[in-house]
Amino acid sequence: ITLERRIPYFDKLMGFAVFFPQSEKAVAKYGSKYGTASKYVLYNGPFKQVGWTGSNLSWKMVKNPYYWDKKNVKLDTITWSVQKTPSTAYNLYQSNKLDYTGLDASQTKQLKNQKGYVTLNQGATFYLQFNVAKNKYLANTNIRKALSLAVDRKGLTSSLGGNSVPANTLTPTQLTDVNGEDYTKRISKSAKSFYPASTNKKEAVKYMNKGLKE
């Protein structure tokens, strides 16, 4: 691969599905049907998908006999099913008809002390974005700073449920280490000061007044 310019994180990008290799022959053979059902896809991973028609709610992942490291693949079959509500999925799990299910925010509040409850970090950050194009006040940097400082992130994430934690960086913690410590610990205190876990009313008022004058 020849790049137009250096990209230091290029190898990390290659882990995303959009960059996975594809068979040119298969794409040409299946045409517009490519990727629309199990039989119109090729598989180079530890499993191949079987029984997905494009609209059905259950299919299987079957061990791929051509996978390069197949001797270390311990499972022969994984059955996937789509449940339309979290409560249905949880009831099936309780009835031993599912081995695993995700929980919605309210369920995590009720069930976090139950046996089998496991937390897996998503490595994602969710945030609110200001519409600076249609609001002259939000177009002001200091007013946006004031609103950011006025948000009680700790209270907000707690009320949402789940395992959400307050974010003071755009990217989440635990993605990578720098010199033996989580990279987010190396972010300057001045940057963190604009994204406090709890409301900083004094600073919020200062920036709001400054922004309104502007």
Buried (B, 14 or more C-beta within 10 A) or exposed (E): EEEEEEEEEEEEEEEEEEEEEEEEEEEEEBEEEBEBBBEBBBBEEBBBBEBBEEEEEEBBBBBBEEBEEEEEEEEEEBEEEEBEEBEEBBBBBEEEEBEEBEBBEEBBBEEEEEEEEEEEEEEEEEEEEBEEEEEEEBBBEBBBBBBBBBBBBBEEBBEBBBBBBBBBBEEBBEEEEEEEEEBBEEEEEEEBEBBBBEBBEEBBEBBBEBBEEE
